[in-house]
Structure formats: C-alpha cells, structure tokens
C-alpha cells in the first residue's frame, strides 16, 4: 500500500478534527518512533525546515539529548508551525547547539557538523513540497549530500515530490527514510529513499 499526499493530509485532518488528537501529540508520536529506530548512533546533525517536518526533527533532537547523544540542530528560515515553535522553546532548555541556517556563511558551521557527526537527519521539506528547490535550500542539500557520513530523511527525502517521485531541481540522497504512517506514492522503488521504515503515527486510516 502507498498513499498520495492528499490522502495523508486527510488522515491528519481526521485525527485532529474528528478524534481531537492535537497536532503536537502526533508530532511527539513521530519523534519517539524515529528515536526508537535511530538511537544506536552517538552523534547527529539535524537539519530542519520551518514547518512540521522541522518540528519532527526538533522533537527528535530532544529525545536524543535526553539519551545523552551529541546533537547539532540547524533551523532554516523563520519557524512557521506552532508545533515547531513550541518544540523549539522546549529544546532551548536542553541545549545551546541550535544554529540558524539562512545565509551562505552559515554553511561553514553546517559542513563542520556534517563531517564530524555520524548521522545527518534531513527534516527540511516534507510531503507538501511542490516547487523547485532553489537558493540556500539547494545549497544546503548539496552540502548534505557531499559531506554527510550517513543520511536519514524524515518522511521523504527533501526535494522529492511525494506523489510522483520527481526531483524538484535537487534532492537529498538518503541512506534511509523514516516515513510517517505509510510509504508515499513517489517513494515506491525510488532509490533516493534508501531503506524505508514506516513510523507509527497513532491515528486511524481512511
């Protein structure tokens, strides 16, 4: 079975509107599910966008820090998601290793982190992406592919169109993808995803 992005959005909508499950609880379910899959490493670079995919990464970072792992967190853009903002406020009580990633000069710190840490976690774009990846986002993805030791993407590799698998100008080339609830149509037989693991969301299906 595989899902279109619209079907996944409908599952999320029903969870929040019909079953009254708050989005931040869903985000916590995802973060814990990912944590349980990837906590075998000692050091992580987590690169987050400004929406809910980034929120998953920030929540994941907290669990890794609680488990005494070394974590650097990079945030791209101004946080837009309420759940991301709330998780960032919590995370700041655990660590100072939170860095902005908006300008080319910020890439120096990113590359240092990518090269030193065992795992890069890609939380830049989720399944909602439907435009070409340009500007600083394109440069960050290029550096992730070039300098990471091992890449794990959350939900879908950033830059891959969720319904078709098309590369939107550039994309992360993942060793593994932790996809939420169910694999997406554009991930089927897509080598950019690497090994795919589904993460429990805690909601009923369609």
Secondary structure, 3 states (H helix, E strand, C coil): CCECHHHHHHHHHHHHHCCCCCHHHHHHHHHHHHHHHHCCCCEEEEEECCCHHHHHHHHHHHHHHHCCCEEEEEECCCCCCHHHHHHHHHHCCCCCCEEECCCHHHHHHHHHHHHHCCEEEEECCCCCCCCCCCHHHHHHHHHHHHHCCCEEEECCCCCECCCCCCECCCCCCCCEEEEECCCEHHHCCCHHHCEEEEECCCCCCC
